[in-house]
């Protein structure tokens, strides 16, 4: 019998393995071995599949094309822009001149006045900022060595420490010198200070030019005075402790007294104060220029 025939007979006598039941687990392969076409997987991991559906509703503005035409992407600096801006959102007075970058100007000056200085390509050895009143008299002089900063703050006081006068116009002149002493002079446009809010010792002071509240030569309130008086009332509410005194400076005693009466009534209608806490004090100075007539509210 040939070897091939013997091998065939032996294979025919070997019983075929029984198929495992359908619901039974397959027998594990011996360690280190696996059948052809099988993949050895070691370890376990929990996999969570979240198939979330994101809903998005497009925002459609039917007026978009018209708004794009009416509001192009440019900036317009309007001289009356400050009237449309909430004054409480801007903490400082911005002074405007030919070399100062100022988009907004406030009626009241709160604290420091921010002055934007010019920039120079060449090296500056010394610079000076000169602040003068309407008579050309220097009231404040700031002098420093080296390159000027982009901005500096002025506390609204003179070299003597006195607060500047409301109703007065002040001009700003910037002088720069190089190492050889050559001078570059940049004059600024005069700016009128209509109102200031500052601290004087333990008192808070609200100073306003009289023509910002009253019509010239009378005790009749001027247009726009209501907003300024509202602002003054808010400052009183914020800083009041025991007393409020309103001083009115004019050149005539009668006008000072009449304006005091009006301001007392206007203030009482805006602020609730204890009895005797609000006082008025008319002040008249013969020959006082109209532009220097002012209202000074001192909050103690």
C-alpha positions as CSV (number, residue, x, y, z in Angstrom):
1,X,0.0,0.0,0.0
2,X,1.4,3.2,-0.9
3,X,2.1,6.0,1.6
4,X,-0.4,8.3,0.0
5,X,-3.2,5.7,0.2
6,X,-2.4,5.1,3.9
7,X,-2.6,8.8,4.8
8,X,-6.0,9.0,3.1
9,X,-7.4,6.1,5.0
10,X,-6.2,7.6,8.3
11,X,-7.9,10.9,7.6
12,X,-11.1,9.2,6.7
13,X,-11.3,7.3,10.0
14,X,-10.7,10.4,12.1
15,X,-14.1,11.7,13.4
16,X,-15.0,15.3,12.4
17,X,-15.2,17.7,15.4
18,X,-18.7,18.5,16.5
19,X,-19.8,22.1,15.9
20,X,-20.4,24.1,19.1
21,X,-23.9,25.1,19.9
22,X,-25.0,28.4,18.5
23,X,-25.3,30.1,21.9
24,X,-22.1,28.8,23.3
25,X,-18.9,30.8,23.8
26,X,-16.0,29.9,21.4
27,X,-13.2,28.0,23.1
28,X,-10.3,30.2,23.9
29,X,-7.2,29.6,21.8
30,X,-4.2,28.2,23.6
31,X,-1.9,30.8,25.1
32,X,0.5,32.2,22.5
33,X,-1.5,30.9,19.6
34,X,-4.2,32.2,17.4
35,X,-5.9,31.0,14.2
36,X,-5.3,32.3,10.8
37,X,-7.3,35.5,10.1
38,X,-7.9,36.2,13.8
39,X,-6.7,39.4,15.5
40,X,-5.3,39.3,19.0
41,X,-6.9,42.0,21.2
42,X,-5.6,42.6,24.6
43,X,-7.2,44.9,27.3
44,X,-10.6,46.4,27.4
45,X,-12.0,50.0,27.0
46,X,-15.4,51.5,27.5
47,X,-16.4,53.4,24.5
48,X,-19.3,55.9,24.6
49,X,-20.6,57.4,21.4
50,X,-22.6,60.5,21.6
51,X,-24.3,61.4,18.4
52,X,-25.6,64.9,19.3
53,X,-27.5,66.9,16.8
54,X,-26.6,70.6,16.9
55,X,-29.5,72.9,16.0
56,X,-28.6,76.3,14.5
57,X,-31.0,78.9,13.4
58,X,-29.4,81.4,11.1
59,X,-29.9,85.1,12.2
60,X,-31.2,87.0,9.2
61,X,-31.4,90.8,9.4
62,X,-33.6,92.0,6.5
63,X,-32.4,95.6,7.1
64,X,-28.7,94.6,6.9
65,X,-28.1,96.0,3.3
66,X,-29.7,99.3,4.2
67,X,-27.8,99.6,7.4
68,X,-24.5,98.9,5.6
69,X,-25.3,101.8,3.3
70,X,-26.2,104.2,6.1
71,X,-23.4,103.2,8.4
72,X,-20.2,102.6,6.3
73,X,-17.1,101.4,8.1
74,X,-15.7,104.9,8.6
75,X,-15.4,107.2,11.6
76,X,-17.0,110.7,11.7
77,X,-15.9,113.1,14.4
78,X,-18.7,115.5,15.0
79,X,-18.3,118.7,17.1
80,X,-21.5,117.8,18.9
81,X,-20.6,114.2,19.4
82,X,-20.2,114.6,23.2
83,X,-23.9,115.5,23.5
84,X,-24.9,112.0,22.5
85,X,-22.4,110.2,24.8
86,X,-23.3,109.3,28.4
87,X,-21.1,111.7,30.4
88,X,-20.7,109.1,33.2
89,X,-18.8,106.7,30.9
90,X,-15.9,109.1,30.4
91,X,-13.9,109.8,33.5
92,X,-11.6,112.6,32.3
93,X,-11.8,115.8,30.3
94,X,-10.0,115.6,27.0
95,X,-8.3,118.8,25.9
96,X,-8.4,119.5,22.2
97,X,-5.8,121.4,20.2
98,X,-4.1,121.3,16.8
99,X,-1.8,118.6,18.1
100,X,-4.0,116.7,20.6
101,X,-6.0,113.7,19.4
102,X,-9.4,114.3,20.9
103,X,-12.7,112.7,19.7
104,X,-14.8,113.6,22.7
105,X,-15.0,116.6,25.0
106,X,-17.0,116.8,28.2
107,X,-18.7,119.7,29.9
108,X,-17.2,118.8,33.3
109,X,-13.6,118.0,34.1
110,X,-13.3,115.1,36.6
111,X,-9.9,114.8,38.2
112,X,-7.0,114.9,35.8
113,X,-7.0,116.4,32.4
114,X,-5.5,114.0,29.9
115,X,-3.1,115.8,27.5
116,X,-1.9,113.9,24.4
117,X,1.6,115.0,23.4
118,X,3.1,114.9,19.9
119,X,5.6,112.3,18.8
120,X,9.0,113.0,17.2
121,X,11.1,110.9,14.9
122,X,14.4,112.6,16.1
123,X,15.7,112.4,19.6
124,X,14.3,115.0,22.0
125,X,16.7,116.2,24.7
126,X,14.3,118.4,26.7
127,X,10.6,119.2,26.4
128,X,8.2,121.6,28.0
129,X,4.4,121.9,28.2
130,X,3.3,125.5,28.9
131,X,-0.3,126.2,30.0
132,X,-1.5,129.9,29.8
133,X,-4.7,131.8,30.5
134,X,-6.5,134.1,28.2
135,X,-4.2,137.0,29.2
136,X,-1.1,135.0,28.1
137,X,0.0,134.5,31.6
138,X,1.6,131.1,32.3
139,X,-0.3,129.2,35.0
140,X,1.4,125.8,34.8
141,X,4.8,124.8,33.4
142,X,5.9,121.1,33.1
143,X,9.4,120.5,32.0
144,X,11.1,117.2,31.5
145,X,14.3,115.7,30.0
146,X,14.2,113.0,27.3
147,X,11.6,111.8,24.9
148,X,8.1,113.0,25.8
149,X,5.5,110.4,26.7
150,X,2.5,109.8,24.5
151,X,0.2,111.2,27.2
152,X,0.4,113.1,30.4
153,X,-2.1,114.1,33.0
154,X,-2.7,117.6,34.4
155,X,-4.5,118.0,37.7
156,X,-6.1,121.2,36.7
157,X,-4.1,123.3,39.1
158,X,-1.7,126.2,38.7
159,X,2.0,126.1,39.8
160,X,0.8,127.6,43.1
161,X,-1.6,124.7,43.6
162,X,-4.8,126.7,43.0
163,X,-7.6,125.2,40.9
164,X,-8.0,126.9,37.5
165,X,-10.9,129.2,37.0
166,X,-14.0,127.9,35.3
167,X,-15.2,130.1,32.5
168,X,-11.6,130.9,31.6
169,X,-9.9,129.8,28.4
170,X,-6.5,128.1,28.6
171,X,-4.0,127.5,25.8
172,X,-1.4,124.7,25.6
173,X,2.0,125.2,24.0
174,X,4.5,122.4,23.5
175,X,8.2,123.1,23.2
176,X,10.8,120.5,22.3
177,X,14.6,120.9,22.2
178,X,17.3,118.7,20.7
179,X,20.8,118.2,22.2
180,X,22.1,121.3,20.4
181,X,19.3,123.5,21.8
182,X,17.2,123.8,18.6
183,X,13.6,124.5,19.5
184,X,10.4,123.1,18.0
185,X,7.3,125.0,19.1
186,X,3.8,123.6,18.7
187,X,0.9,126.0,19.7
188,X,-2.5,124.6,20.7
189,X,-5.9,126.1,20.4
190,X,-7.3,127.8,23.5
191,X,-9.8,125.7,25.4
192,X,-12.5,126.9,27.7
193,X,-13.0,125.1,31.0
194,X,-16.8,125.0,31.6
195,X,-16.9,123.0,34.8
196,X,-14.7,121.1,37.2
197,X,-15.1,118.5,39.9
198,X,-12.1,118.3,42.3
199,X,-11.2,117.6,45.9
200,X,-10.0,120.5,48.1
201,X,-8.7,119.1,51.4
202,X,-11.6,117.2,52.9
203,X,-14.2,119.0,50.7
204,X,-15.4,118.1,47.2
205,X,-16.0,121.0,44.9
206,X,-18.3,121.3,41.8
207,X,-17.4,124.5,40.0
208,X,-19.4,125.6,36.9
209,X,-19.2,128.7,34.7
210,X,-22.4,130.7,35.3
211,X,-23.3,130.9,31.6
212,X,-23.6,127.1,31.6
213,X,-26.5,127.3,34.1
214,X,-28.1,130.7,33.7
215,X,-28.9,133.1,30.9
216,X,-26.6,136.1,30.9
217,X,-27.4,138.8,33.4
218,X,-30.4,137.0,34.9
219,X,-31.5,134.2,37.2
220,X,-33.3,132.3,34.4
221,X,-32.0,128.8,33.7
222,X,-30.3,128.4,30.4
223,X,-31.0,125.6,27.9
224,X,-29.2,122.4,28.9
225,X,-28.8,123.5,32.5
226,X,-31.0,120.6,33.8
227,X,-28.5,118.0,32.8
228,X,-25.6,119.9,34.5
229,X,-27.6,120.3,37.7
230,X,-28.5,116.6,37.6
231,X,-24.8,115.8,37.3
232,X,-24.1,118.1,40.2
233,X,-26.8,116.4,42.3
234,X,-25.3,113.0,41.6
235,X,-21.9,114.3,42.9
236,X,-23.6,115.6,46.1
237,X,-25.3,112.2,46.7
238,X,-21.9,110.5,46.3
239,X,-19.8,112.6,48.6
240,X,-22.2,114.2,51.0
241,X,-21.4,113.8,54.7
242,X,-22.8,116.7,56.8
243,X,-23.3,119.9,54.7
244,X,-23.6,121.4,51.2
245,X,-22.9,125.1,50.6
246,X,-23.7,126.8,47.2
247,X,-21.7,129.9,46.4
248,X,-22.7,132.2,43.5
249,X,-20.3,134.7,42.2
250,X,-21.5,137.6,40.0
251,X,-20.8,141.4,39.7
252,X,-24.3,142.3,41.1
253,X,-25.6,141.5,44.6
254,X,-29.2,141.1,43.4
255,X,-28.3,138.6,40.6
256,X,-26.3,136.6,43.1
257,X,-29.1,136.4,45.6
258,X,-31.7,135.5,42.9
259,X,-29.5,132.8,41.4
260,X,-28.9,131.4,44.9
261,X,-32.7,131.0,45.5
262,X,-33.1,129.2,42.1
263,X,-30.2,126.9,42.8
264,X,-31.5,126.1,46.3
265,X,-34.9,125.1,44.9
266,X,-33.4,123.1,42.1
267,X,-31.0,121.2,44.4
268,X,-33.8,120.4,46.9
269,X,-35.8,119.0,44.1
270,X,-33.0,116.6,43.2
271,X,-31.4,115.7,46.5
272,X,-33.0,114.8,49.9
273,X,-30.9,116.4,52.6
274,X,-31.5,116.9,56.4
275,X,-32.8,120.2,57.6
276,X,-30.1,122.8,57.7
277,X,-27.7,120.8,55.6
278,X,-28.1,122.9,52.5
279,X,-27.0,126.5,52.5
280,X,-26.5,129.2,49.9
281,X,-24.1,132.1,50.0
282,X,-24.4,134.9,47.4
283,X,-21.1,136.6,46.5
284,X,-20.8,139.6,44.3
285,X,-17.6,141.3,43.1
286,X,-18.0,144.7,41.5
287,X,-16.4,144.8,38.1
288,X,-16.2,141.0,37.8
289,X,-16.1,140.0,34.1
290,X,-19.1,138.0,33.0
291,X,-17.0,135.1,31.9
292,X,-15.7,134.7,35.5
293,X,-19.1,134.5,37.0
294,X,-19.4,131.1,38.5
295,X,-21.3,128.6,40.7
296,X,-19.3,126.8,43.3
297,X,-20.9,123.9,45.2
298,X,-18.8,122.7,48.2
299,X,-19.7,119.3,49.7
300,X,-18.6,118.8,53.2
